[in-house]
Amino acid sequence: MMFILTEKRSGGVYAVKNKQDIKTVHMFEQISDAERYRDLLIAEDSPALELLEIDVDSVAINCDKFGYAYSIVQKGDLVIPPKK
């Protein structure tokens, strides 16, 4: 299992735009990496976010269906949120 971030208020999956301007969902292998990313987002005044344990295949299918990209953040990868 992996982890994604969701917005507490709407329940929607948190995504950022990549260099090609496509919304991208980060799937984290390690909960600690997901927590660190969430904390960085909160420090940038992001809306309240929570972690959700997910099935990778389900997220990948939904990303394809709605035109989103996804990335798998492996243990030890450093992901920094884009500046607003």
DSSP file (Angstrom, degrees, kcal/mol; ACC not computed):
  #  RESIDUE AA STRUCTURE BP1 BP2  ACC     N-H-->O    O-->H-N    N-H-->O    O-->H-N    TCO  KAPPA ALPHA  PHI   PSI    X-CA   Y-CA   Z-CA
    1    1 A M              0   0    0      0, 0.0     2,-0.2     0, 0.0    54,-0.2   0.000 360.0 360.0 360.0 157.1    0.0    0.0    0.0
    2    2 A M  E     -A   54   0A   0     52,-1.8    52,-3.1    28,-0.0     2,-0.4  -0.732 360.0-118.3-132.4-179.1    0.9    3.6   -0.5
    3    3 A F  E     +AB  53  28A   0     25,-2.1    25,-3.2    50,-0.2     2,-0.3  -0.965  21.2 180.0-131.5 141.9   -0.2    7.0    0.6
    4    4 A I  E     -A   52   0A   0     48,-2.1    48,-2.3    -2,-0.4     2,-0.4  -0.833  29.8-111.8-126.6 170.2   -1.7   10.1   -1.0
    5    5 A L  E     -A   51   0A   0     21,-0.4     9,-3.0     9,-0.3     2,-0.3  -0.865  30.7-173.4-103.6 139.9   -2.8   13.5    0.3
    6    6 A T  E     -AC  50  13A   0     44,-2.6    44,-2.5    -2,-0.4     2,-0.5  -0.948  30.8-107.8-128.2 152.4   -6.4   14.5    0.3
    7    7 A E  E  >  -A   49   0A   0      5,-3.0     4,-2.8    -2,-0.3    42,-0.2  -0.670  22.3-146.3 -79.5 127.2   -8.1   17.8    1.2
    8    8 A K  T  4 S+     0   0    0     40,-2.4    -1,-0.2    -2,-0.5    41,-0.1   0.897  94.4  49.0 -60.1 -41.5  -10.0   17.4    4.5
    9    9 A R  T  4 S+     0   0    0     39,-0.5    -1,-0.2     1,-0.2    40,-0.1   0.937 128.0  18.6 -68.2 -48.5  -12.7   19.8    3.4
   10   10 A S  T  4 S-     0   0    0      2,-0.1    -2,-0.2     0, 0.0    -1,-0.2   0.699  90.3-131.4 -98.1 -21.3  -13.6   18.4    0.0
   11   11 A G     <  +     0   0    0     -4,-2.8    -3,-0.1     1,-0.3     2,-0.1   0.470  58.6 144.2  80.3   1.3  -12.1   14.9    0.2
   12   12 A G        -     0   0    0     -5,-0.1    -5,-3.0     1,-0.1    -1,-0.3  -0.361  58.3-100.8 -74.6 153.9  -10.5   15.5   -3.1
   13   13 A V  B     -C    6   0A   0     -7,-0.2     2,-0.4    -3,-0.1    -7,-0.3  -0.549  36.5-120.9 -73.7 134.5   -7.1   14.2   -4.0
   14   14 A Y        +     0   0    0     -9,-3.0    12,-0.4    -2,-0.3     2,-0.3  -0.625  40.4 170.2 -78.4 131.9   -4.3   16.7   -3.7
   15   15 A A        -     0   0    0     -2,-0.4     2,-0.3    10,-0.2    10,-0.2  -0.982  20.5-152.7-140.8 151.3   -2.4   17.2   -7.0
   16   16 A V  E     -D   24   0A   0      8,-2.2     8,-3.4    -2,-0.3     2,-0.4  -0.870  28.6-106.8-119.2 156.5    0.2   19.7   -8.3
   17   17 A K  E     -D   23   0A   0     -2,-0.3     6,-0.2     6,-0.3     2,-0.1  -0.682  33.4-146.3 -83.6 134.7    0.8   20.8  -11.8
   18   18 A N    >   -     0   0    0      4,-2.3     3,-2.3    -2,-0.4    -1,-0.1  -0.205  39.7 -80.9 -87.1-174.5    4.0   19.4  -13.4
   19   19 A K  T 3  S+     0   0    0      1,-0.3    -1,-0.1     2,-0.1    -2,-0.0   0.754 132.9  54.5 -62.4 -24.5    6.2   21.2  -15.9
   20   20 A Q  T 3  S-     0   0    0      2,-0.2    -1,-0.3     0, 0.0     3,-0.1   0.294 120.4-110.7 -90.6   9.8    3.8   20.3  -18.7
   21   21 A D  S <  S+     0   0    0     -3,-2.3     2,-0.5     1,-0.2    -2,-0.1   0.773  73.8 138.1  67.0  29.3    1.0   21.9  -16.8
   22   22 A I        -     0   0    0     -6,-0.0    -4,-2.3    46,-0.0    -1,-0.2  -0.902  60.8-112.4-105.8 131.5   -0.7   18.5  -16.0
   23   23 A K  E     -D   17   0A   0     -2,-0.5    46,-3.1    -6,-0.2     2,-0.4  -0.410  38.0-162.5 -62.7 133.9   -2.1   17.8  -12.6
   24   24 A T  E     -De  16  69A   0     -8,-3.4    -8,-2.2    44,-0.2     2,-0.5  -0.979  12.5-150.0-128.1 131.2    0.0   15.2  -10.9
   25   25 A V  E     - e   0  70A   0     44,-2.2    46,-2.5    -2,-0.4     2,-0.5  -0.867  15.5-142.9 -98.5 126.8   -0.8   13.0   -7.9
   26   26 A H  E     - e   0  71A   0     -2,-0.5     2,-0.5   -12,-0.4   -21,-0.4  -0.797  10.5-162.4 -89.9 128.4    2.1   11.9   -5.7
   27   27 A M  E     - e   0  72A   0     44,-3.1    46,-3.4    -2,-0.5     2,-0.4  -0.963  12.3-151.4-110.2 121.0    1.9    8.4   -4.3
   28   28 A F  E     -Be   3  73A   0    -25,-3.2   -25,-2.1    -2,-0.5    46,-0.2  -0.775  16.7-160.5 -99.8 131.5    4.3    7.9   -1.4
   29   29 A E  S    S+     0   0    0     44,-2.6     2,-0.4    -2,-0.4    -1,-0.1   0.862  84.0  51.1 -71.0 -36.6    5.8    4.5   -0.4
   30   30 A Q  S  > S-     0   0    0     43,-0.4     4,-1.7     1,-0.1     3,-0.3  -0.876  71.5-146.9-109.9 131.7    6.6    5.7    3.1
   31   31 A I  H  > S+     0   0    0     -2,-0.4     4,-2.6     1,-0.2     5,-0.2   0.855 101.0  59.3 -62.7 -34.1    4.1    7.4    5.4
   32   32 A S  H  > S+     0   0    0      1,-0.2     4,-2.1     2,-0.2    -1,-0.2   0.870 104.6  49.5 -64.8 -35.5    6.9    9.5    6.9
   33   33 A D  H  > S+     0   0    0     -3,-0.3     4,-2.2     2,-0.2    -1,-0.2   0.892 111.2  49.3 -68.3 -39.3    7.7   11.0    3.4
   34   34 A A  H  X S+     0   0    0     -4,-1.7     4,-2.5     2,-0.2    -2,-0.2   0.900 111.2  49.8 -65.2 -41.0    4.0   11.8    2.9
   35   35 A E  H  X S+     0   0    0     -4,-2.6     4,-2.5     2,-0.2    -2,-0.2   0.906 110.1  50.5 -63.9 -41.8    3.8   13.5    6.3
   36   36 A R  H  X S+     0   0    0     -4,-2.1     4,-2.0     2,-0.2    -2,-0.2   0.922 111.5  47.7 -62.5 -44.9    6.9   15.5    5.6
   37   37 A Y  H  X S+     0   0    0     -4,-2.2     4,-2.2     2,-0.2    -2,-0.2   0.921 111.7  50.5 -62.6 -44.5    5.4   16.7    2.2
   38   38 A R  H  X S+     0   0    0     -4,-2.5     4,-2.6     1,-0.2    -2,-0.2   0.917 109.1  51.5 -59.0 -44.0    2.1   17.5    3.9
   39   39 A D  H  X S+     0   0    0     -4,-2.5     4,-1.9     1,-0.2    -1,-0.2   0.876 108.4  51.2 -63.3 -37.6    3.9   19.6    6.6
   40   40 A L  H  X S+     0   0    0     -4,-2.0     4,-0.8     2,-0.2    -1,-0.2   0.897 110.9  49.1 -64.7 -40.2    5.8   21.5    3.9
   41   41 A L  H ><>S+     0   0    0     -4,-2.2     5,-1.9     1,-0.2     3,-0.8   0.910 109.2  51.5 -64.8 -42.4    2.5   22.3    2.2
   42   42 A I  H ><5S+     0   0    0     -4,-2.6     3,-1.8     1,-0.3    -1,-0.2   0.878 104.6  57.0 -62.8 -37.7    0.9   23.4    5.5
   43   43 A A  H 3<5S+     0   0    0     -4,-1.9    -1,-0.3     1,-0.3    -2,-0.2   0.754 104.2  54.1 -63.9 -23.5    3.8   25.7    6.1
   44   44 A E  T <<5S-     0   0    0     -4,-0.8    -1,-0.3    -3,-0.8    -2,-0.2   0.145 126.8-101.4 -95.4  17.5    3.0   27.3    2.7
   45   45 A D  T < 5 +     0   0    0     -3,-1.8    -3,-0.2     1,-0.2    -2,-0.1   0.817  64.0 165.2  67.7  33.9   -0.7   27.9    3.8
   46   46 A S      < -     0   0    0     -5,-1.9    -1,-0.2    -8,-0.1     3,-0.1  -0.389  46.1 -91.6 -70.5 156.2   -2.1   25.0    1.9
   47   47 A P        -     0   0    0      0, 0.0    -1,-0.1     0, 0.0     2,-0.0  -0.251  63.4 -70.4 -61.4 161.6   -5.7   23.9    2.9
   48   48 A A        -     0   0    0     -3,-0.1   -40,-2.4   -41,-0.1   -39,-0.5  -0.327  61.4-168.9 -58.8 130.5   -5.9   21.2    5.6
   49   49 A L  E     -A    7   0A   0    -42,-0.2     2,-0.3   -41,-0.1   -42,-0.2  -0.896  10.8-167.7-123.9 151.2   -4.7   17.9    4.2
   50   50 A E  E     -A    6   0A   0    -44,-2.5   -44,-2.6    -2,-0.3     2,-0.3  -0.936  25.5-109.3-133.9 161.0   -4.8   14.3    5.5
   51   51 A L  E     -A    5   0A   0     -2,-0.3     2,-0.4   -46,-0.2   -46,-0.2  -0.654  27.5-167.2 -90.4 144.3   -3.1   11.1    4.5
   52   52 A L  E     -A    4   0A   0    -48,-2.3   -48,-2.1    -2,-0.3     2,-0.4  -0.993  18.7-134.2-133.4 126.8   -5.0    8.3    2.9
   53   53 A E  E     -A    3   0A   0     -2,-0.4     2,-0.3   -50,-0.2   -50,-0.2  -0.660  39.3-179.5 -78.0 131.7   -3.7    4.8    2.4
   54   54 A I  E     -A    2   0A   0    -52,-3.1   -52,-1.8    -2,-0.4     2,-0.6  -0.827  36.7-112.6-133.7 165.7   -4.5    3.7   -1.2
   55   55 A D     >  -     0   0    0     -2,-0.3     4,-1.8   -54,-0.2     3,-0.4  -0.909  28.9-141.9 -96.2 122.7   -4.2    0.9   -3.7
   56   56 A V  H  > S+     0   0    0     -2,-0.6     4,-2.7     1,-0.2     5,-0.2   0.880  97.7  53.9 -55.0 -45.1   -1.8    2.1   -6.4
   57   57 A D  H  > S+     0   0    0      1,-0.2     4,-2.4     2,-0.2    -1,-0.2   0.886 106.9  51.4 -61.0 -40.1   -3.7    0.5   -9.3
   58   58 A S  H  > S+     0   0    0     -3,-0.4     4,-2.1     2,-0.2    -1,-0.2   0.915 112.5  45.3 -63.9 -43.4   -7.0    2.3   -8.3
   59   59 A V  H  X S+     0   0    0     -4,-1.8     4,-2.8     2,-0.2    -2,-0.2   0.926 112.5  51.3 -66.4 -43.7   -5.3    5.7   -8.2
   60   60 A A  H  X S+     0   0    0     -4,-2.7     4,-2.3     1,-0.2    -2,-0.2   0.912 110.2  49.3 -60.0 -43.5   -3.5    5.0  -11.5
   61   61 A I  H  X S+     0   0    0     -4,-2.4     4,-2.3     1,-0.2    -1,-0.2   0.921 113.1  46.6 -61.9 -45.1   -6.7    4.0  -13.2
   62   62 A N  H  X S+     0   0    0     -4,-2.1     4,-2.1     2,-0.2     6,-0.3   0.879 110.2  53.3 -67.0 -37.9   -8.5    7.2  -11.9
   63   63 A C  H  X>S+     0   0    0     -4,-2.8     5,-2.6     1,-0.2     4,-0.7   0.940 111.4  46.1 -60.7 -46.4   -5.6    9.4  -12.9
   64   64 A D  H ><5S+     0   0    0     -4,-2.3     3,-0.7     1,-0.2    -2,-0.2   0.906 111.8  52.3 -61.1 -41.9   -5.8    8.0  -16.4
   65   65 A K  H 3<5S+     0   0    0     -4,-2.3    -1,-0.2     1,-0.2    -2,-0.2   0.871 117.2  36.7 -62.8 -39.0   -9.5    8.4  -16.5
   66   66 A F  H 3<5S-     0   0    0     -4,-2.1    -1,-0.2    -5,-0.1    -2,-0.2   0.308 115.2-106.3-102.6   8.5   -9.4   12.1  -15.5
   67   67 A G  T <<5S+     0   0    0     -3,-0.7     2,-0.2    -4,-0.7   -44,-0.2   0.728  73.0 136.9  78.3  21.7   -6.3   13.1  -17.4
   68   68 A Y      < -     0   0    0     -5,-2.6    -1,-0.3    -6,-0.3     2,-0.2  -0.640  45.6-138.1 -94.8 157.0   -4.0   13.4  -14.4
   69   69 A A  E     -e   24   0A   0    -46,-3.1   -44,-2.2    -2,-0.2     2,-0.3  -0.625  18.1-155.4 -99.0 169.4   -0.5   12.1  -14.2
   70   70 A Y  E     -e   25   0A   0    -46,-0.3     2,-0.4    -2,-0.2   -44,-0.2  -0.990   6.7-160.5-144.1 154.7    0.9   10.3  -11.1
   71   71 A S  E     -e   26   0A   0    -46,-2.5   -44,-3.1    -2,-0.3     2,-0.6  -0.984  16.1-135.6-133.4 146.9    4.3    9.8   -9.6
   72   72 A I  E     -e   27   0A   0     -2,-0.4     2,-0.9   -46,-0.2   -44,-0.2  -0.907  15.9-152.1-103.1 118.3    5.6    7.2   -7.2
   73   73 A V  E     -e   28   0A   0    -46,-3.4   -44,-2.6    -2,-0.6   -43,-0.4  -0.805  18.2-154.9 -93.0 109.1    7.7    8.8   -4.5
   74   74 A Q    >   -     0   0    0     -2,-0.9     3,-2.6   -46,-0.2   -46,-0.0  -0.392  33.8 -74.0 -83.6 160.9   10.1    6.0   -3.3
   75   75 A K  T 3  S+     0   0    0      1,-0.3    -1,-0.2    -2,-0.1     3,-0.1  -0.280 122.2  19.5 -52.8 128.9   11.8    5.8    0.0
   76   76 A G  T 3  S+     0   0    0      1,-0.3    -1,-0.3    -3,-0.1     2,-0.2   0.261  90.3 130.5  91.7 -11.9   14.5    8.4    0.2
   77   77 A D    <   -     0   0    0     -3,-2.6     2,-0.6     1,-0.0    -1,-0.3  -0.510  52.1-139.3 -71.9 143.6   13.2   10.6   -2.6
   78   78 A L        -     0   0    0     -2,-0.2     2,-0.5    -3,-0.1    -1,-0.0  -0.928  22.0-178.9-107.9 118.1   13.0   14.3   -1.8
   79   79 A V        -     0   0    0     -2,-0.6    -6,-0.0   -46,-0.1    -2,-0.0  -0.971   4.9-168.7-118.4 126.1    9.9   16.0   -3.1
   80   80 A I        -     0   0    0     -2,-0.5     3,-0.1   -40,-0.0   -43,-0.1  -0.955  25.2-117.7-117.1 131.1    9.4   19.7   -2.4
   81   81 A P        -     0   0    0      0, 0.0     2,-0.1     0, 0.0     3,-0.1  -0.291  37.0-101.7 -63.2 149.2    6.1   21.4   -3.1
   82   82 A P        -     0   0    0      0, 0.0     2,-0.2     0, 0.0   -65,-0.0  -0.402  40.2-105.1 -68.2 149.1    6.1   24.2   -5.7
   83   83 A K              0   0    0      1,-0.1   -39,-0.0    -3,-0.1    -3,-0.0  -0.500 360.0 360.0 -73.5 144.2    6.1   27.7   -4.4
   84   84 A K              0   0    0     -2,-0.2    -1,-0.1   -40,-0.1   -40,-0.0   0.457 360.0 360.0 -79.3 360.0    2.9   29.6   -4.6
